[in-house]
């Protein structure tokens, strides 16, 4: 009796955790460059004194879906999307280097180049800082060229180059900040093979319909597991009454 109760209890708990991951995916269907989290269930034996006669359900995030989202043309000169494989290098809040495909760039009043999440974009020598300019262009290789304010010139001057990287997918992991990091805390080398498309953004790779269907399935699974727990409790109560009658 306790076996079924334990399995149902652990299954209900893990279903809620899976629902959390799925809800996060669903909430980011409109987030530029977002990569969906994958989750899966499996049975695990409970080890302890004696033989492992009990099992419990466990959910885990084995990987992140790194498929490319649809490109959306915006026409905005600070919007960039990566064509094919590759990542933009950014500086996190704790000063570390991480990677994203969110190219909704903007310039702060201090001249720092950031994306929509407020992360500083890294260049060849650290965070990119831009002076006031009357024209700005971002090349396919990440080169940033400007015509400064107050300069009577039609020639663009190269200022910096966005750090673009292309590590192997197996070397990347998604941490709690929602960004991709190299395993072991390492940093990737800049790659000359990554190409940008100016005036476009990459959309989220989350399929909203699939995420909604999965949410319904997880809700049904949770309901089923609570019914199993109730049935196990009822059976235990009936068994106790029969023992008292005997």
RATAZI-V629740 format. One record per backbone hydrogen bond with DSSP energy under -0.5 kcal/mol. CO is the residue of the C=O (numbers start at 0). NH is the residue of the N-H. If there is no record, write none. Layout:
BEGIN
co=CO nh=NH
co=CO nh=NH
END
This chain:
BEGIN
co=0 nh=4
co=1 nh=5
co=2 nh=6
co=3 nh=7
co=4 nh=8
co=5 nh=9
co=6 nh=10
co=7 nh=11
co=8 nh=12
co=9 nh=13
co=10 nh=14
co=11 nh=15
co=12 nh=16
co=13 nh=17
co=14 nh=18
co=15 nh=19
co=16 nh=20
co=17 nh=21
co=18 nh=22
co=19 nh=23
co=20 nh=24
co=21 nh=25
co=22 nh=26
co=23 nh=27
co=24 nh=27
co=25 nh=28
co=27 nh=30
co=28 nh=203
co=29 nh=31
co=30 nh=33
co=33 nh=204
co=35 nh=64
co=39 nh=59
co=41 nh=57
co=43 nh=55
co=44 nh=46
co=50 nh=52
co=53 nh=45
co=55 nh=43
co=57 nh=41
co=59 nh=39
co=59 nh=61
co=62 nh=37
co=63 nh=65
co=69 nh=202
co=71 nh=200
co=75 nh=78
co=75 nh=198
co=77 nh=79
co=77 nh=104
co=78 nh=198
co=78 nh=199
co=80 nh=196
co=81 nh=83
co=82 nh=194
co=86 nh=164
co=87 nh=99
co=88 nh=121
co=89 nh=91
co=89 nh=97
co=90 nh=119
co=91 nh=94
co=95 nh=91
co=97 nh=89
co=98 nh=179
co=99 nh=87
co=100 nh=102
co=102 nh=79
co=102 nh=104
co=103 nh=115
co=105 nh=113
co=107 nh=110
co=110 nh=129
co=111 nh=107
co=111 nh=113
co=112 nh=120
co=113 nh=105
co=114 nh=117
co=118 nh=114
co=119 nh=90
co=120 nh=127
co=121 nh=162
co=122 nh=125
co=125 nh=122
co=127 nh=112
co=131 nh=148
co=134 nh=146
co=136 nh=138
co=136 nh=144
co=138 nh=141
co=139 nh=195
co=141 nh=161
co=142 nh=138
co=142 nh=144
co=143 nh=158
co=143 nh=159
co=144 nh=136
co=145 nh=147
co=145 nh=156
co=146 nh=133
co=146 nh=134
co=147 nh=150
co=149 nh=151
co=150 nh=152
co=155 nh=157
co=156 nh=145
co=159 nh=143
co=161 nh=163
co=162 nh=88
co=163 nh=190
co=164 nh=86
co=167 nh=170
co=168 nh=171
co=170 nh=182
co=172 nh=174
co=172 nh=180
co=174 nh=177
co=178 nh=174
co=179 nh=98
co=180 nh=172
co=181 nh=184
co=182 nh=185
co=185 nh=181
co=188 nh=165
co=194 nh=82
co=195 nh=197
co=196 nh=80
co=196 nh=199
co=198 nh=73
co=198 nh=74
co=200 nh=71
co=200 nh=202
co=201 nh=32
co=205 nh=207
co=206 nh=210
co=207 nh=211
co=208 nh=212
co=209 nh=213
co=210 nh=214
co=211 nh=215
co=212 nh=216
co=213 nh=217
co=214 nh=218
co=215 nh=219
co=216 nh=220
co=217 nh=221
co=218 nh=222
co=219 nh=223
co=220 nh=224
co=221 nh=225
co=222 nh=226
co=223 nh=227
co=224 nh=228
co=225 nh=229
co=226 nh=230
co=227 nh=231
co=228 nh=232
co=229 nh=233
co=230 nh=234
co=231 nh=235
co=232 nh=236
co=233 nh=237
co=234 nh=238
co=235 nh=239
co=236 nh=240
co=237 nh=241
co=238 nh=242
co=239 nh=243
co=240 nh=244
co=241 nh=245
END
